[in-house]
Amino acid sequence: MIGLETVATPAGLIIGAICGLVPLAAGVYYRKIGVGIGGFIACLLSGFACGLIGGLPMILLTYAVVVSYAYVNRQDPFTSRAALEDVSFEVSRIEQLQRAMANLGITVRASWKALTRNKAGLIGFIGILFFVLVTTFGPLFIEYDGAAHMDRRTPGSRALVAPPSAEFPLGLDWKGRDVLSHMVHGGQRLILTSIQAGILATGIAVILGSAAGLLGGAVDQAITTVANFILTIPAFPLLIVLAALVEFDSDFLLALLFGVLNWPTLMRAVRAQVLSLRERDYVQAAMALDLGLWHIISREVFPNMVSYVAVNLIFTIRVAMYSIVGLVFLGLVPLREPDWAVMIYTGRQQGVLFLPQAAGMLLSPIIAIALFQLSLVLFSRSLEEIFNPRLRSGV
């Protein structure tokens, strides 16, 4: 998860186009041209933005969706319309792969339907997608304005700041730089660091909570004791103290510190759910067969609480973003432009609060962070529906 910054490049566009040929060819082969074209566009954009990291997973998803529209299970006489005596129950590896792809595609389609059915969640998804597109593809159209411009000072003005205008829609900052360029180029680092921090905290909580609930005994007591100790210490003040002592030369270290300090609350909730789930017959059977701790956690326990974990991941990302902005605002982490949090810090340092014509410099990142947080909250309403089969089926 180190160095996840993504910038759309011509090489990524070529990678995306090559990746998109797979679902497009599958769509032509299965006579699902529209779905194949949609898959090609999805691979094109994903590869354009993230290169192979975005293109390869999108190949799998889009190909699976195309297959799900055309796949017919030959072992099922109802779907294949074959007589029972004509049904062959011998399955080759290729047929097993096709069935797995079809099941994955059906899951993706069902998740999309659940997302579009919940209007609030769809609005949140569109909001998140907007920020992703702006921070990834925006730099292609808006060049970063990082140098000071003394020539932009308005005649008679004592400062370089300027209100929004036709040339500069969000105005100029204290160095006469275009605020819009900083908004376009400055959001990706903050968003990705917050996502990394949320994933790390959630991953630690799920693993330790599951281990504590399943193993019990000394392991449970040790993990619970450590969690209770961390919970007794206010997280943000401790984060401030550690940030003052440790020099964070990478965003990943900051995300890792947040993850280490913010896993106990979710861990206790996961542990409670695991203690309940381990009494189920299928978990008891897996433990009796000695299938291994990782198999029990990943196959038997985690699927039954994935909706709860996914929603908590969203809220952990929100808390992480506020914590990172708070540390930057206090000047306790290295200040690297462009960054939304740094814009807020420099705005306070330069006295923008007392300059009405410079409101865009301070309000733009604040509003952007608030809208991104709102999008996350709205999107979480669809996540529970996506990961919960009962809600997805309308039960």
C-alpha positions, 0 to 999 in steps of 0.5 A, a space after each residue: 500500500 506504499 506509494 499508491 498515488 495514481 496519475 493518468 498517463 498515456 502508458 496507462 491509457 494503452 494498458 487500459 485499452 489492452 485490458 479492455 480487449 478481453 471483455 470486449 472479445 468475450 462480449 463479441 463471442 457471447 453476442 453481448 456487445 453492449 456489455 462487452 463495450 461497457 467492460 472495455 470502457 471500465 478497463 480503459 478508465 481503470 488502466 488509464 488511472 492506475 496502470 496494471 494495478 487498476 487494469 488487471 482486476 478490472 479484467 477479472 470483474 468485467 469478464 465475469 460480468 460478460 460471462 454471467 449474462 451468457 453462461 448456462 449451467 449444463 448440469 441444471 436441466 431447468 436452465 439448460 432445457 435438457 432432459 435429465 438423462 442427457 445431463 452430464 455431471 462431469 465437469 472439466 476445469 474450464 467449465 469450473 472456471 466458467 461457473 466461478 466467473 459467472 457466479 462472480 459476475 452475478 454477484 457484481 451485478 447484484 451488488 450494482 442493483 443494490 447500489 442503484 436501489 438505495 438512492 442515498 447510497 448511489 448519491 454517495 457513490 457518485 460523490 466518491 467517484 467524482 473525487 476519484 475522477 477529479 484527483 486522478 484525471 484532473 491533473 491532465 487538464 489543469 497544470 499545478 500552479 506551485 510558483 509564486 506570482 507577484 505579477 498577479 497582485 491587484 493594483 492597490 492591494 497589499 496582498 496577492 490573494 484575490 477572490 474568485 474570477 472568470 480566470 481563476 474560479 476559486 481565486 488566488 492564494 497568499 502567493 498568487 497561485 491558482 487555488 483550483 490547481 491546488 484543489 485538483 492536485 492536493 486531494 489524492 494524498 489525503 484521500 489515499 492516506 486516509 484509506 490506507 489508515 482505515 484499511 490497516 486499522 480494520 484489518 488489525 481489528 478483524 484479525 485480532 478480534 477473530 483470533 481472540 474469539 476463536 482461540 480464547 484462553 491466554 490469547 484472548 486475555 492478552 489481546 483484550 488487555 492490550 486493547 483495553 490499555 489502548 482504549 484508556 488513552 485518548 487516541 488523538 492526544 497520543 497521536 499528537 505526542 507520537 507525531 511530535 516525537 517521530 518524523 513521518 517521512 512517508 504517508 504510509 508511516 502516518 497511516 500505520 500509526 493511525 491503524 495501530 492506535 485505532 483498532 481496539 474499538 472494532 476489535 472488541 465488536 468483532 470479538 463479540 460477534 465471533 464468540 456468537 458465531 463460533 457456537 454455530 454448527 458449521 464453525 464447530 464442524 470446521 474446528 473439529 476438522 482442524 481446518 486451520 485458524 485462517 480458513 475458519 476466519 476467512 471462510 466461516 466467520 468473516 463472510 457472516 460479518 462482512 457488512 458490519 466490517 465494511 460499514 465500520 471501515 467507512 467510518 474509520 476512514 472518516 476518523 483517519 481523515 479528520 485526524 490527519 487534517 488535525 495533525 497537519 493543522 497543528 503543524 506536527 507532520 511534514 508539510 508537502 504541497 499540494 495538499 488540502 490539509 496544508 491549504 488549511 494550515 497555510 490559510 490559518 498561518 497567513 491570516 486568511 480568516 481576516 481576508 474576505 477576498 481570500 475565503 476561497 483558499 480556506 473554504 475550498 478544502 474544507 468544503 471538499 473534505 466535508 463533501 467527501 465525508 458526506 459521500 462516504 456516509 451516504 455510500 455506507 448505507 448501500 454497503 450493508 445492502 450489498 454485503 447482506 444477502 437478506 437486504 439485497 434480496 429484499 427480505 
